[in-house]
Amino acid sequence: MSNIHKVDRDFSLTVETKKRESAKTSQKDTLLIAKYSSIGYYLITPLLLGVFVGLWVDSYFRSQPTFTLVGIVIGFISAAYSLFKLVKET
């Protein structure tokens, strides 16, 4: 516990006691920040992978952007599933 000294408008001194946060709570907050800071990678990586694989398959079969669109859809579904798993864990 720590004492906090405050001065009111009337210049009277008040003392408040404040409990310090435990190290366990701050460590848990740090882990949550690290976990949620990777959300961008959970969203972008499957989409980019789907686009690049789709482009490669389209160039291999010399087709229109059919497989690219399929890759985007699969990447979007994969990103949504990964995000759902991440939120469900917490």
Biopython code that builds the backbone (N, CA, C, O; Angstrom):
import numpy as np
from Bio.PDB.StructureBuilder import StructureBuilder

atoms = [
    (1, "MET", "N", (0.837, -1.180, 0.000)),
    (1, "MET", "CA", (0.000, 0.000, 0.000)),
    (1, "MET", "C", (0.882, 1.244, 0.000)),
    (1, "MET", "O", (1.976, 1.255, 0.564)),
    (2, "SER", "N", (0.388, 2.266, -0.632)),
    (2, "SER", "CA", (1.125, 3.523, -0.657)),
    (2, "SER", "C", (0.179, 4.657, -0.294)),
    (2, "SER", "O", (-1.025, 4.594, -0.543)),
    (3, "ASN", "N", (0.747, 5.679, 0.290)),
    (3, "ASN", "CA", (-0.038, 6.848, 0.671)),
    (3, "ASN", "C", (0.059, 7.896, -0.421)),
    (3, "ASN", "O", (1.140, 8.170, -0.944)),
    (4, "ILE", "N", (-1.075, 8.474, -0.757)),
    (4, "ILE", "CA", (-1.122, 9.533, -1.749)),
    (4, "ILE", "C", (-1.612, 10.789, -1.047)),
    (4, "ILE", "O", (-2.667, 10.780, -0.414)),
    (5, "HIS", "N", (-0.852, 11.861, -1.158)),
    (5, "HIS", "CA", (-1.209, 13.129, -0.540)),
    (5, "HIS", "C", (-1.830, 14.014, -1.602)),
    (5, "HIS", "O", (-1.255, 14.220, -2.671)),
    (6, "LYS", "N", (-3.010, 14.538, -1.298)),
    (6, "LYS", "CA", (-3.703, 15.430, -2.220)),
    (6, "LYS", "C", (-4.049, 16.722, -1.503)),
    (6, "LYS", "O", (-4.269, 16.752, -0.293)),
    (7, "VAL", "N", (-4.090, 17.783, -2.284)),
    (7, "VAL", "CA", (-4.466, 19.091, -1.750)),
    (7, "VAL", "C", (-5.786, 19.490, -2.395)),
    (7, "VAL", "O", (-5.917, 19.496, -3.619)),
    (8, "ASP", "N", (-6.779, 19.828, -1.540)),
    (8, "ASP", "CA", (-8.086, 20.248, -2.037)),
    (8, "ASP", "C", (-8.038, 21.699, -2.514)),
    (8, "ASP", "O", (-6.994, 22.350, -2.483)),
    (9, "ARG", "N", (-9.201, 22.183, -2.955)),
    (9, "ARG", "CA", (-9.316, 23.583, -3.375)),
    (9, "ARG", "C", (-9.101, 24.542, -2.214)),
    (9, "ARG", "O", (-8.641, 25.671, -2.391)),
    (10, "ASP", "N", (-9.442, 24.070, -1.028)),
    (10, "ASP", "CA", (-9.288, 24.902, 0.171)),
    (10, "ASP", "C", (-7.892, 24.774, 0.764)),
    (10, "ASP", "O", (-7.641, 25.246, 1.873)),
    (11, "PHE", "N", (-6.996, 24.144, 0.040)),
    (11, "PHE", "CA", (-5.624, 23.913, 0.475)),
    (11, "PHE", "C", (-5.536, 23.065, 1.730)),
    (11, "PHE", "O", (-4.628, 23.244, 2.541)),
    (12, "SER", "N", (-6.472, 22.143, 1.892)),
    (12, "SER", "CA", (-6.379, 21.206, 3.005)),
    (12, "SER", "C", (-5.775, 19.905, 2.476)),
    (12, "SER", "O", (-6.099, 19.455, 1.377)),
    (13, "LEU", "N", (-4.920, 19.332, 3.254)),
    (13, "LEU", "CA", (-4.180, 18.139, 2.852)),
    (13, "LEU", "C", (-4.961, 16.889, 3.228)),
    (13, "LEU", "O", (-5.394, 16.743, 4.371)),
    (14, "THR", "N", (-5.142, 15.989, 2.269)),
    (14, "THR", "CA", (-5.795, 14.710, 2.539)),
    (14, "THR", "C", (-4.837, 13.593, 2.150)),
    (14, "THR", "O", (-4.041, 13.721, 1.220)),
    (15, "VAL", "N", (-4.936, 12.505, 2.884)),
    (15, "VAL", "CA", (-4.074, 11.354, 2.636)),
    (15, "VAL", "C", (-4.959, 10.177, 2.266)),
    (15, "VAL", "O", (-5.894, 9.837, 2.991)),
    (16, "GLU", "N", (-4.658, 9.560, 1.136)),
    (16, "GLU", "CA", (-5.394, 8.380, 0.698)),
    (16, "GLU", "C", (-4.420, 7.218, 0.593)),
    (16, "GLU", "O", (-3.264, 7.383, 0.203)),
    (17, "THR", "N", (-4.913, 6.049, 0.948)),
    (17, "THR", "CA", (-4.085, 4.856, 0.774)),
    (17, "THR", "C", (-4.537, 4.130, -0.483)),
    (17, "THR", "O", (-5.731, 4.002, -0.758)),
    (18, "LYS", "N", (-3.576, 3.670, -1.220)),
    (18, "LYS", "CA", (-3.878, 3.007, -2.483)),
    (18, "LYS", "C", (-3.098, 1.699, -2.535)),
    (18, "LYS", "O", (-1.903, 1.645, -2.243)),
    (19, "LYS", "N", (-3.818, 0.651, -2.916)),
    (19, "LYS", "CA", (-3.160, -0.641, -3.061)),
    (19, "LYS", "C", (-2.429, -0.679, -4.393)),
    (19, "LYS", "O", (-2.926, -0.180, -5.403)),
    (20, "ARG", "N", (-1.271, -1.262, -4.383)),
    (20, "ARG", "CA", (-0.521, -1.422, -5.623)),
    (20, "ARG", "C", (-1.025, -2.646, -6.361)),
    (20, "ARG", "O", (-1.463, -3.626, -5.759)),
    (21, "GLU", "N", (-0.951, -2.566, -7.681)),
    (21, "GLU", "CA", (-1.351, -3.723, -8.477)),
    (21, "GLU", "C", (-0.322, -4.825, -8.288)),
    (21, "GLU", "O", (0.879, -4.575, -8.185)),
    (22, "SER", "N", (-0.814, -6.016, -8.246)),
    (22, "SER", "CA", (0.108, -7.119, -8.079)),
    (22, "SER", "C", (0.870, -7.361, -9.370)),
    (22, "SER", "O", (0.429, -6.964, -10.449)),
    (23, "ALA", "N", (1.997, -8.002, -9.253)),
    (23, "ALA", "CA", (2.820, -8.298, -10.427)),
    (23, "ALA", "C", (2.107, -9.274, -11.349)),
    (23, "ALA", "O", (2.304, -9.246, -12.564)),
    (24, "LYS", "N", (1.277, -10.141, -10.770)),
    (24, "LYS", "CA", (0.554, -11.120, -11.575)),
    (24, "LYS", "C", (-0.437, -10.433, -12.508)),
    (24, "LYS", "O", (-0.580, -10.837, -13.662)),
    (25, "THR", "N", (-1.118, -9.408, -12.025)),
    (25, "THR", "CA", (-2.085, -8.687, -12.850)),
    (25, "THR", "C", (-1.396, -7.958, -13.993)),
    (25, "THR", "O", (-1.869, -7.991, -15.129)),
    (26, "SER", "N", (-0.289, -7.304, -13.699)),
    (26, "SER", "CA", (0.399, -6.570, -14.761)),
    (26, "SER", "C", (1.016, -7.525, -15.776)),
    (26, "SER", "O", (1.087, -7.199, -16.961)),
    (27, "GLN", "N", (1.462, -8.695, -15.335)),
    (27, "GLN", "CA", (2.000, -9.685, -16.268)),
    (27, "GLN", "C", (0.882, -10.226, -17.156)),
    (27, "GLN", "O", (1.095, -10.459, -18.346)),
    (28, "LYS", "N", (-0.302, -10.427, -16.588)),
    (28, "LYS", "CA", (-1.437, -10.903, -17.370)),
    (28, "LYS", "C", (-1.838, -9.865, -18.413)),
    (28, "LYS", "O", (-2.146, -10.210, -19.553)),
    (29, "ASP", "N", (-1.832, -8.591, -18.017)),
    (29, "ASP", "CA", (-2.151, -7.524, -18.965)),
    (29, "ASP", "C", (-1.131, -7.470, -20.093)),
    (29, "ASP", "O", (-1.496, -7.254, -21.249)),
    (30, "THR", "N", (0.132, -7.662, -19.772)),
    (30, "THR", "CA", (1.180, -7.653, -20.788)),
    (30, "THR", "C", (0.990, -8.797, -21.766)),
    (30, "THR", "O", (1.177, -8.620, -22.970)),
    (31, "LEU", "N", (0.623, -9.962, -21.266)),
    (31, "LEU", "CA", (0.389, -11.100, -22.154)),
    (31, "LEU", "C", (-0.815, -10.864, -23.056)),
    (31, "LEU", "O", (-0.794, -11.248, -24.225)),
    (32, "LEU", "N", (-1.864, -10.238, -22.527)),
    (32, "LEU", "CA", (-3.030, -9.930, -23.357)),
    (32, "LEU", "C", (-2.694, -8.913, -24.443)),
    (32, "LEU", "O", (-3.168, -9.026, -25.574)),
    (33, "ILE", "N", (-1.880, -7.927, -24.099)),
    (33, "ILE", "CA", (-1.469, -6.940, -25.101)),
    (33, "ILE", "C", (-0.665, -7.617, -26.200)),
    (33, "ILE", "O", (-0.871, -7.339, -27.381)),
    (34, "ALA", "N", (0.243, -8.499, -25.822)),
    (34, "ALA", "CA", (1.042, -9.210, -26.822)),
    (34, "ALA", "C", (0.166, -10.101, -27.688)),
    (34, "ALA", "O", (0.383, -10.221, -28.894)),
    (35, "LYS", "N", (-0.821, -10.721, -27.066)),
    (35, "LYS", "CA", (-1.709, -11.617, -27.809)),
    (35, "LYS", "C", (-2.553, -10.851, -28.821)),
    (35, "LYS", "O", (-2.688, -11.275, -29.969)),
    (36, "TYR", "N", (-3.115, -9.736, -28.402)),
    (36, "TYR", "CA", (-4.009, -8.989, -29.287)),
    (36, "TYR", "C", (-3.269, -8.084, -30.264)),
    (36, "TYR", "O", (-3.870, -7.593, -31.219)),
    (37, "SER", "N", (-1.985, -7.857, -30.045)),
    (37, "SER", "CA", (-1.241, -7.060, -31.017)),
    (37, "SER", "C", (-0.944, -7.856, -32.278)),
    (37, "SER", "O", (-0.543, -7.281, -33.291)),
    (38, "SER", "N", (-1.134, -9.163, -32.232)),
    (38, "SER", "CA", (-0.881, -10.005, -33.405)),
    (38, "SER", "C", (-2.136, -10.226, -34.246)),
    (38, "SER", "O", (-2.121, -11.049, -35.162)),
    (39, "ILE", "N", (-3.211, -9.515, -33.957)),
    (39, "ILE", "CA", (-4.461, -9.695, -34.704)),
    (39, "ILE", "C", (-4.270, -9.360, -36.179)),
    (39, "ILE", "O", (-4.851, -10.019, -37.041)),
    (40, "GLY", "N", (-3.476, -8.358, -36.476)),
    (40, "GLY", "CA", (-3.226, -7.993, -37.867)),
    (40, "GLY", "C", (-2.623, -9.132, -38.659)),
    (40, "GLY", "O", (-2.983, -9.359, -39.814)),
    (41, "TYR", "N", (-1.701, -9.848, -38.033)),
    (41, "TYR", "CA", (-1.092, -10.992, -38.710)),
    (41, "TYR", "C", (-2.096, -12.121, -38.903)),
    (41, "TYR", "O", (-2.060, -12.828, -39.911)),
    (42, "TYR", "N", (-2.988, -12.285, -37.937)),
    (42, "TYR", "CA", (-4.027, -13.312, -38.076)),
    (42, "TYR", "C", (-4.953, -13.001, -39.251)),
    (42, "TYR", "O", (-5.494, -13.918, -39.869)),
    (43, "LEU", "N", (-5.139, -11.732, -39.561)),
    (43, "LEU", "CA", (-6.036, -11.351, -40.646)),
    (43, "LEU", "C", (-5.328, -11.282, -41.996)),
    (43, "LEU", "O", (-5.874, -11.747, -42.997)),
    (44, "ILE", "N", (-4.143, -10.719, -42.045)),
    (44, "ILE", "CA", (-3.462, -10.467, -43.312)),
    (44, "ILE", "C", (-2.799, -11.709, -43.890)),
    (44, "ILE", "O", (-2.862, -11.926, -45.100)),
    (45, "THR", "N", (-2.170, -12.523, -43.065)),
    (45, "THR", "CA", (-1.404, -13.663, -43.566)),
    (45, "THR", "C", (-2.245, -14.648, -44.366)),
    (45, "THR", "O", (-1.833, -14.996, -45.472)),
    (46, "PRO", "N", (-3.393, -15.123, -43.890)),
    (46, "PRO", "CA", (-4.177, -16.053, -44.717)),
    (46, "PRO", "C", (-4.686, -15.424, -46.009)),
    (46, "PRO", "O", (-4.765, -16.095, -47.038)),
    (47, "LEU", "N", (-5.032, -14.142, -45.959)),
    (47, "LEU", "CA", (-5.510, -13.480, -47.174)),
    (47, "LEU", "C", (-4.400, -13.367, -48.219)),
    (47, "LEU", "O", (-4.618, -13.664, -49.393)),
    (48, "LEU", "N", (-3.221, -12.942, -47.794)),
    (48, "LEU", "CA", (-2.110, -12.837, -48.736)),
    (48, "LEU", "C", (-1.696, -14.197, -49.270)),
    (48, "LEU", "O", (-1.385, -14.338, -50.452)),
    (49, "LEU", "N", (-1.692, -15.186, -48.408)),
    (49, "LEU", "CA", (-1.359, -16.537, -48.852)),
    (49, "LEU", "C", (-2.371, -17.022, -49.882)),
    (49, "LEU", "O", (-1.987, -17.622, -50.887)),
    (50, "GLY", "N", (-3.647, -16.775, -49.652)),
    (50, "GLY", "CA", (-4.682, -17.160, -50.609)),
    (50, "GLY", "C", (-4.534, -16.444, -51.936)),
    (50, "GLY", "O", (-4.728, -17.045, -52.992)),
    (51, "VAL", "N", (-4.190, -15.163, -51.893)),
    (51, "VAL", "CA", (-4.009, -14.393, -53.130)),
    (51, "VAL", "C", (-2.814, -14.913, -53.919)),
    (51, "VAL", "O", (-2.920, -15.134, -55.125)),
    (52, "PHE", "N", (-1.678, -15.112, -53.252)),
    (52, "PHE", "CA", (-0.478, -15.546, -53.968)),
    (52, "PHE", "C", (-0.607, -16.965, -54.511)),
    (52, "PHE", "O", (-0.155, -17.246, -55.621)),
    (53, "VAL", "N", (-1.214, -17.852, -53.744)),
    (53, "VAL", "CA", (-1.435, -19.212, -54.250)),
    (53, "VAL", "C", (-2.424, -19.174, -55.409)),
    (53, "VAL", "O", (-2.237, -19.874, -56.404)),
    (54, "GLY", "N", (-3.465, -18.372, -55.292)),
    (54, "GLY", "CA", (-4.433, -18.240, -56.382)),
    (54, "GLY", "C", (-3.806, -17.676, -57.643)),
    (54, "GLY", "O", (-4.099, -18.151, -58.740)),
    (55, "LEU", "N", (-2.947, -16.670, -57.511)),
    (55, "LEU", "CA", (-2.251, -16.114, -58.671)),
    (55, "LEU", "C", (-1.328, -17.144, -59.314)),
    (55, "LEU", "O", (-1.247, -17.240, -60.539)),
    (56, "TRP", "N", (-0.634, -17.912, -58.477)),
    (56, "TRP", "CA", (0.271, -18.930, -59.008)),
    (56, "TRP", "C", (-0.511, -20.006, -59.771)),
    (56, "TRP", "O", (-0.108, -20.402, -60.865)),
    (57, "VAL", "N", (-1.627, -20.481, -59.202)),
    (57, "VAL", "CA", (-2.441, -21.503, -59.873)),
    (57, "VAL", "C", (-3.052, -20.931, -61.152)),
    (57, "VAL", "O", (-3.137, -21.633, -62.159)),
    (58, "ASP", "N", (-3.475, -19.677, -61.127)),
    (58, "ASP", "CA", (-4.010, -19.044, -62.341)),
    (58, "ASP", "C", (-2.947, -18.948, -63.434)),
    (58, "ASP", "O", (-3.239, -19.179, -64.608)),
    (59, "SER", "N", (-1.728, -18.612, -63.056)),
    (59, "SER", "CA", (-0.678, -18.530, -64.076)),
    (59, "SER", "C", (-0.284, -19.918, -64.571)),
    (59, "SER", "O", (0.094, -20.071, -65.733)),
    (60, "TYR", "N", (-0.365, -20.923, -63.715)),
    (60, "TYR", "CA", (-0.015, -22.287, -64.119)),
    (60, "TYR", "C", (-1.030, -22.838, -65.119)),
    (60, "TYR", "O", (-0.644, -23.442, -66.120)),
    (61, "PHE", "N", (-2.317, -22.636, -64.860)),
    (61, "PHE", "CA", (-3.367, -23.139, -65.745)),
    (61, "PHE", "C", (-3.782, -22.117, -66.810)),
    (61, "PHE", "O", (-4.651, -22.401, -67.634)),
    (62, "ARG", "N", (-3.172, -20.940, -66.797)),
    (62, "ARG", "CA", (-3.487, -19.859, -67.746)),
    (62, "ARG", "C", (-4.993, -19.558, -67.758)),
    (62, "ARG", "O", (-5.618, -19.455, -68.814)),
    (63, "SER", "N", (-5.533, -19.425, -66.582)),
    (63, "SER", "CA", (-6.970, -19.154, -66.461)),
    (63, "SER", "C", (-7.183, -17.711, -66.018)),
    (63, "SER", "O", (-6.240, -17.008, -65.654)),
    (64, "GLN", "N", (-8.404, -17.299, -66.057)),
    (64, "GLN", "CA", (-8.763, -15.970, -65.580)),
    (64, "GLN", "C", (-8.619, -15.963, -64.054)),
    (64, "GLN", "O", (-8.217, -16.981, -63.490)),
    (65, "PRO", "N", (-8.923, -14.887, -63.382)),
    (65, "PRO", "CA", (-8.675, -14.823, -61.929)),
    (65, "PRO", "C", (-9.612, -15.697, -61.094)),
    (65, "PRO", "O", (-9.997, -15.323, -59.986)),
    (66, "THR", "N", (-9.971, -16.848, -61.627)),
    (66, "THR", "CA", (-10.874, -17.745, -60.902)),
    (66, "THR", "C", (-10.239, -18.239, -59.610)),
    (66, "THR", "O", (-10.835, -18.136, -58.537)),
    (67, "PHE", "N", (-9.026, -18.779, -59.717)),
    (67, "PHE", "CA", (-8.375, -19.342, -58.535)),
    (67, "PHE", "C", (-7.914, -18.253, -57.568)),
    (67, "PHE", "O", (-7.787, -18.501, -56.369)),
    (68, "THR", "N", (-7.666, -17.065, -58.079)),
    (68, "THR", "CA", (-7.336, -15.951, -57.187)),
    (68, "THR", "C", (-8.537, -15.596, -56.319)),
    (68, "THR", "O", (-8.397, -15.363, -55.118)),
    (69, "LEU", "N", (-9.703, -15.557, -56.925)),
    (69, "LEU", "CA", (-10.917, -15.282, -56.146)),
    (69, "LEU", "C", (-11.201, -16.401, -55.154)),
    (69, "LEU", "O", (-11.614, -16.145, -54.023)),
    (70, "VAL", "N", (-10.979, -17.644, -55.581)),
    (70, "VAL", "CA", (-11.155, -18.777, -54.665)),
    (70, "VAL", "C", (-10.160, -18.668, -53.513)),
    (70, "VAL", "O", (-10.513, -18.929, -52.363)),
    (71, "GLY", "N", (-8.920, -18.283, -53.812)),
    (71, "GLY", "CA", (-7.910, -18.104, -52.768)),
    (71, "GLY", "C", (-8.274, -17.005, -51.793)),
    (71, "GLY", "O", (-8.036, -17.128, -50.591)),
    (72, "ILE", "N", (-8.856, -15.922, -52.312)),
    (72, "ILE", "CA", (-9.281, -14.828, -51.434)),
    (72, "ILE", "C", (-10.395, -15.295, -50.503)),
    (72, "ILE", "O", (-10.385, -14.981, -49.313)),
    (73, "VAL", "N", (-11.347, -16.039, -51.039)),
    (73, "VAL", "CA", (-12.456, -16.533, -50.213)),
    (73, "VAL", "C", (-11.937, -17.502, -49.155)),
    (73, "VAL", "O", (-12.321, -17.416, -47.989)),
    (74, "ILE", "N", (-11.065, -18.423, -49.561)),
    (74, "ILE", "CA", (-10.501, -19.374, -48.592)),
    (74, "ILE", "C", (-9.662, -18.637, -47.551)),
    (74, "ILE", "O", (-9.715, -18.977, -46.369)),
    (75, "GLY", "N", (-8.892, -17.638, -47.969)),
    (75, "GLY", "CA", (-8.101, -16.845, -47.027)),
    (75, "GLY", "C", (-8.971, -16.082, -46.051)),
    (75, "GLY", "O", (-8.646, -15.984, -44.868)),
    (76, "PHE", "N", (-10.081, -15.538, -46.543)),
    (76, "PHE", "CA", (-11.001, -14.812, -45.666)),
    (76, "PHE", "C", (-11.629, -15.747, -44.640)),
    (76, "PHE", "O", (-11.735, -15.404, -43.463)),
    (77, "ILE", "N", (-12.045, -16.924, -45.087)),
    (77, "ILE", "CA", (-12.640, -17.899, -44.161)),
    (77, "ILE", "C", (-11.613, -18.336, -43.125)),
    (77, "ILE", "O", (-11.932, -18.464, -41.943)),
    (78, "SER", "N", (-10.384, -18.564, -43.568)),
    (78, "SER", "CA", (-9.321, -18.964, -42.648)),
    (78, "SER", "C", (-9.006, -17.854, -41.644)),
    (78, "SER", "O", (-8.791, -18.131, -40.464)),
    (79, "ALA", "N", (-8.978, -16.615, -42.097)),
    (79, "ALA", "CA", (-8.715, -15.490, -41.193)),
    (79, "ALA", "C", (-9.836, -15.335, -40.173)),
    (79, "ALA", "O", (-9.577, -15.077, -38.997)),
    (80, "ALA", "N", (-11.073, -15.491, -40.618)),
    (80, "ALA", "CA", (-12.206, -15.385, -39.692)),
    (80, "ALA", "C", (-12.165, -16.502, -38.654)),
    (80, "ALA", "O", (-12.460, -16.275, -37.481)),
    (81, "TYR", "N", (-11.803, -17.701, -39.084)),
    (81, "TYR", "CA", (-11.708, -18.830, -38.154)),
    (81, "TYR", "C", (-10.585, -18.602, -37.137)),
    (81, "TYR", "O", (-10.766, -18.860, -35.947)),
    (82, "SER", "N", (-9.437, -18.122, -37.599)),
    (82, "SER", "CA", (-8.325, -17.852, -36.685)),
    (82, "SER", "C", (-8.690, -16.776, -35.677)),
    (82, "SER", "O", (-8.359, -16.887, -34.497)),
    (83, "LEU", "N", (-9.366, -15.745, -36.134)),
    (83, "LEU", "CA", (-9.789, -14.675, -35.232)),
    (83, "LEU", "C", (-10.821, -15.177, -34.229)),
    (83, "LEU", "O", (-10.793, -14.790, -33.061)),
    (84, "PHE", "N", (-11.726, -16.033, -34.680)),
    (84, "PHE", "CA", (-12.721, -16.618, -33.782)),
    (84, "PHE", "C", (-12.042, -17.463, -32.705)),
    (84, "PHE", "O", (-12.416, -17.389, -31.535)),
    (85, "LYS", "N", (-11.052, -18.261, -33.089)),
    (85, "LYS", "CA", (-10.320, -19.069, -32.111)),
    (85, "LYS", "C", (-9.593, -18.193, -31.108)),
    (85, "LYS", "O", (-9.569, -18.500, -29.916)),
    (86, "LEU", "N", (-8.998, -17.100, -31.583)),
    (86, "LEU", "CA", (-8.264, -16.205, -30.691)),
    (86, "LEU", "C", (-9.193, -15.568, -29.666)),
    (86, "LEU", "O", (-8.848, -15.478, -28.487)),
    (87, "VAL", "N", (-10.355, -15.132, -30.099)),
    (87, "VAL", "CA", (-11.306, -14.496, -29.186)),
    (87, "VAL", "C", (-11.902, -15.526, -28.235)),
    (87, "VAL", "O", (-12.149, -15.222, -27.068)),
    (88, "LYS", "N", (-12.132, -16.729, -28.718)),
    (88, "LYS", "CA", (-12.732, -17.773, -27.885)),
    (88, "LYS", "C", (-11.791, -18.214, -26.769)),
    (88, "LYS", "O", (-12.256, -18.589, -25.693)),
    (89, "GLU", "N", (-10.476, -18.177, -27.001)),
    (89, "GLU", "CA", (-9.504, -18.568, -25.974)),
    (89, "GLU", "C", (-9.534, -17.642, -24.773)),
    (89, "GLU", "O", (-9.223, -18.067, -23.660)),
    (90, "THR", "N", (-9.896, -16.406, -24.972)),
    (90, "THR", "CA", (-9.871, -15.445, -23.885)),
    (90, "THR", "C", (-11.142, -15.485, -23.200)),
    (90, "THR", "O", (-11.347, -14.747, -22.236)),
]
sb = StructureBuilder()
sb.init_structure("model")
sb.init_model(0)
sb.init_chain("A")
sb.init_seg("    ")
for serial, (resi, resn, name, xyz) in enumerate(atoms, 1):
    if name == "N":
        sb.init_residue(resn, " ", resi, " ")
    sb.init_atom(name, np.array(xyz, "f"), 0.0, 1.0, " ", f" {name:<3s}", serial, name[0])
structure = sb.get_structure()
